Amino acid sequence: MKNKLKLGQAAGVVAFAIIIGAVSMSSSSTVDARTSLKENRTVNAGVALGLTEAADATELLTAGATSALTYYGAELTVAQNDSNVVTASAQGAPQTDDASQESEQANEEAQANEAAQTPTAAQTCGYTNLGMSVISSGNLNIRQEASTDSEVIGILTNHNACELLEDAGEWYKVTSGKVTGYVNKQYLVTGDEAEAIAEQEIKTVATVNTETLNVRAEKSTEAAVLSQVGNSEAFTVNSVADGWVEISVDDSVGYISQDYVTLAQALPTAKTIEQVKYGDGVSDVRASVVSYALQFVGNRYVWGGTSLEKGVDCSGFTMRILGKYGISLPHSSRAQPSYGTKISASEANPGDLFFYGSGRSISHVAIYIGNGQIVHASNKRDGIKVSNAYYRNPICVARYLPD
């Protein structure tokens, strides 16, 4: 009596044995087939057939033959019909330990290669030796030299990025934005910790590349103009669609044409304090106002807020800053101009207030700090920040402090 075993081609390895019949013969030999078998073969009783790469083969086993098969396949089934035809088939592919390990290793290598090809936040933003500031409140000073007695030339707020240039003992020499100087290293993190923070802080920034750009209420050149922004002014992007970039400008959300901005991934960086170097003719009081106001850069914007530490809006900011110097102002950007003396923008000195809005309607106020710069409580996204005084056309400028 003969029984028939059919083998199909698959990809994994499953070992099994089939014993057919009850006749035992003394002869015994081993047939080792290491390549695909595409022919019919007959193996007598007592012969062990070892197949390591069997495929497309039909084996005829006489009664009592034992087939010890190493079969490439996942779900192996063995069935015998009424004609004593035994059929073995496999689908899928659990692999041998070696093959499984090779596949796992290949997957790991592929994932590693993919990760290596994906730029980090630091690489995307052009940093080769990234440092990130970590401070609980206030600002981190950037000094001219590696000493607390040295002049402050810039400030970092929490989670600002810098390029580490030199390890100077307790200090790092860094460059951030337009500032190069020394920072106490206990307030900076580096390596994987810096990269983890950078991954959270990286944002798309739109930088204006034309002299004056309208901010529209809707994504249309027919929409109302909310304000105007100036050349080189940078804004964090909310979204980009249909050729328009959504940004937050002061207390409003508006749209600027994508044709007139440069989009790039960026990390927040240091602010310069060149504006505090006033020169002749600026009173100590005005210098003090600006120095005091700059202490709160990086703090929160809160609509209706009046706390410089916990949150403040634009008019709350000017009210609190000038209030420290005996100037009483209402909590309203529209009302504040009437409490001062109106002057032209060209006459402005540090401590004067710039007012912005649409048409003649005032909706925002900022403190002038000199050298064409202002400090203001901008919006919920950016908080208290330093900007170009002409990032929008000022409606009016008012003076409150004596010269």
SULVEN-V166118 format. One record per residue. N is the residue number from 1. RES is the residue in one small letter. BURIAL is b if it has 9 or more other C-alpha atoms within 8 Angstrom, else e. D_LAST is the distance of its C-alpha to the last C-alpha in Angstrom with 1 decimal. Layout:
n res burial d_last
N RES BURIAL D_LAST
N RES BURIAL D_LAST
This chain:
n res burial d_last
1 m e 119.2
2 k b 116.0
3 n b 112.4
4 k b 109.6
5 l b 106.0
6 k b 103.4
7 l b 100.1
8 g b 97.0
9 q b 94.1
10 a b 90.8
11 a b 87.9
12 g b 87.9
13 v b 90.6
14 v b 92.8
15 a e 96.0
16 f e 99.0
17 a e 102.8
18 i e 105.5
19 i e 109.0
20 i b 111.7
21 g e 115.2
22 a e 117.3
23 v e 119.4
24 s e 118.9
25 m e 120.1
26 s e 120.3
27 s e 118.6
28 s e 114.9
29 s e 112.5
30 t e 108.8
31 v b 107.4
32 d e 103.8
33 a b 102.1
34 r e 98.7
35 t e 98.2
36 s b 98.4
37 l b 101.9
38 k e 102.9
39 e e 106.6
40 n e 109.1
41 r e 110.4
42 t e 113.0
43 v b 112.7
44 n b 115.7
45 a b 115.9
46 g b 114.4
47 v b 112.1
48 a b 108.5
49 l b 106.2
50 g b 102.8
51 l b 100.3
52 t b 96.8
53 e b 95.6
54 a b 98.1
55 a b 97.4
56 d b 99.6
57 a b 102.7
58 t b 105.7
59 e b 107.6
60 l b 111.2
61 l b 111.9
62 t b 115.5
63 a b 116.3
64 g b 115.0
65 a b 112.4
66 t b 109.1
67 s b 106.0
68 a b 103.2
69 l b 100.3
70 t b 96.8
71 y b 95.4
72 y b 92.1
73 g b 90.9
74 a b 89.1
75 e b 91.2
76 l b 94.8
77 t e 97.6
78 v e 101.4
79 a e 104.0
80 q b 107.8
81 n e 109.6
82 d e 113.3
83 s e 114.3
84 n b 112.9
85 v b 110.2
86 v b 107.2
87 t b 103.9
88 a b 100.7
89 s b 97.4
90 a b 93.7
91 q b 90.4
92 g b 86.9
93 a b 86.3
94 p b 85.7
95 q b 85.8
96 t b 87.3
97 d e 85.1
98 d e 84.6
99 a e 83.7
100 s b 81.4
101 q e 79.6
102 e e 79.3
103 s e 77.9
104 e e 75.4
105 q e 74.3
106 a e 73.9
107 n e 71.7
108 e e 69.5
109 e e 69.3
110 a e 68.4
111 q e 65.6
112 a e 64.3
113 n e 64.3
114 e e 62.5
115 a e 59.8
116 a e 59.5
117 q e 59.0
118 t e 56.3
119 p e 52.9
120 t e 50.7
121 a b 47.2
122 a b 46.0
123 q b 48.2
124 t b 47.2
125 c b 43.5
126 g e 44.3
127 y b 44.1
128 t e 46.8
129 n b 45.7
130 l b 43.7
131 g b 41.5
132 m b 40.0
133 s b 37.3
134 v b 38.5
135 i b 36.0
136 s e 36.3
137 s e 32.6
138 g b 29.1
139 n b 28.7
140 l b 30.7
141 n b 28.7
142 i b 29.8
143 r b 29.3
144 q b 29.6
145 e e 32.7
146 a b 35.2
147 s e 33.5
148 t e 31.3
149 d e 29.5
150 s b 28.7
151 e e 25.4
152 v b 25.1
153 i b 25.2
154 g b 26.2
155 i b 27.3
156 l b 30.6
157 t b 31.2
158 n b 34.7
159 h b 37.4
160 n b 35.5
161 a b 37.8
162 c b 37.7
163 e b 40.2
164 l b 41.5
165 l b 41.7
166 e e 42.7
167 d b 43.8
168 a e 42.1
169 g e 43.7
170 e e 41.4
171 w b 39.1
172 y b 39.4
173 k b 37.9
174 v b 37.0
175 t b 35.5
176 s b 34.1
177 g e 32.5
178 k e 30.4
179 v b 30.1
180 t b 32.6
181 g b 32.6
182 y b 34.1
183 v b 34.6
184 n b 36.5
185 k b 39.9
186 q e 40.6
187 y b 38.2
188 l b 40.0
189 v b 43.4
190 t b 45.7
191 g b 49.0
192 d e 50.7
193 e e 48.1
194 a b 45.3
195 e b 47.4
196 a e 48.1
197 i b 44.5
198 a b 43.9
199 e b 46.7
200 q e 44.9
201 e b 41.4
202 i b 42.5
203 k b 41.4
204 t b 41.8
205 v b 38.6
206 a b 38.1
207 t b 35.9
208 v b 35.1
209 n b 36.5
210 t b 35.7
211 e e 32.5
212 t e 32.2
213 l b 34.6
214 n b 35.3
215 v b 35.6
216 r b 38.6
217 a b 39.7
218 e e 43.2
219 k b 45.0
220 s e 45.5
221 t e 43.9
222 e e 44.7
223 a b 42.7
224 a e 39.4
225 v b 36.2
226 l b 34.1
227 s b 31.2
228 q b 30.8
229 v b 30.2
230 g b 29.4
231 n b 31.2
232 s e 31.6
233 e b 30.3
234 a e 32.7
235 f b 34.1
236 t b 36.7
237 v b 39.9
238 n e 41.6
239 s e 44.6
240 v b 46.1
241 a e 48.7
242 d e 50.1
243 g e 47.7
244 w b 44.6
245 v b 42.2
246 e b 40.9
247 i b 37.4
248 s b 34.9
249 v b 31.7
250 d e 29.2
251 d b 31.4
252 s e 34.1
253 v b 37.1
254 g b 37.7
255 y b 39.8
256 i b 39.1
257 s b 41.9
258 q b 43.4
259 d e 43.9
260 y b 40.2
261 v b 39.4
262 t b 40.7
263 l e 42.2
264 a e 42.5
265 q b 43.0
266 a b 40.0
267 l b 38.8
268 p b 35.2
269 t b 33.3
270 a b 30.3
271 k b 26.7
272 t b 24.8
273 i b 21.6
274 e e 20.7
275 q b 17.7
276 v b 16.2
277 k e 16.6
278 y e 13.2
279 g e 13.8
280 d e 11.7
281 g e 8.1
282 v b 7.1
283 s e 6.0
284 d e 9.2
285 v e 8.4
286 r b 8.0
287 a b 11.0
288 s e 12.8
289 v b 12.6
290 v b 14.2
291 s b 16.6
292 y b 17.7
293 a b 18.2
294 l e 20.3
295 q e 22.6
296 f b 24.2
297 v b 25.1
298 g b 28.8
299 n b 29.1
300 r b 31.0
301 y b 30.2
302 v b 31.9
303 w e 32.0
304 g e 30.9
305 g b 29.9
306 t b 27.1
307 s b 27.8
308 l b 25.6
309 e e 28.8
310 k e 31.6
311 g b 30.3
312 v b 27.6
313 d b 27.1
314 c b 24.2
315 s b 22.7
316 g b 23.8
317 f b 21.8
318 t b 18.4
319 m b 19.4
320 r b 20.2
321 i b 17.3
322 l b 14.5
323 g b 17.1
324 k e 16.9
325 y e 13.4
326 g e 14.6
327 i b 14.1
328 s e 17.7
329 l b 18.9
330 p e 22.5
331 h b 24.5
332 s e 24.8
333 s b 23.2
334 r e 24.6
335 a b 23.0
336 q b 19.5
337 p b 18.2
338 s e 19.1
339 y e 16.7
340 g b 13.6
341 t b 12.8
342 k b 14.7
343 i b 13.6
344 s e 15.8
345 a e 16.1
346 s e 15.7
347 e e 12.1
348 a b 11.3
349 n b 8.9
350 p b 10.2
351 g b 10.2
352 d b 10.8
353 l b 14.4
354 f b 17.3
355 f b 20.4
356 y b 23.9
357 g b 27.4
358 s b 30.4
359 g e 30.4
360 r e 28.1
361 s e 28.8
362 i b 25.9
363 s b 27.2
364 h b 24.6
365 v b 21.0
366 a b 19.1
367 i b 15.8
368 y b 14.4
369 i b 14.5
370 g b 14.3
371 n e 17.3
372 g b 18.6
373 q b 19.0
374 i b 18.6
375 v b 19.9
376 h b 21.9
377 a b 25.0
378 s b 27.2
379 n b 30.8
380 k b 33.7
381 r e 34.8
382 d b 31.7
383 g b 29.7
384 i b 26.0
385 k b 25.4
386 v b 23.2
387 s b 23.9
388 n b 23.2
389 a b 20.5
390 y b 23.2
391 y b 26.1
392 r b 26.3
393 n b 25.1
394 p b 22.1
395 i b 22.9
396 c b 19.4
397 v b 15.7
398 a b 13.4
399 r b 9.8
400 y b 9.5
401 l e 6.5
402 p e 3.8
403 d e 0.0
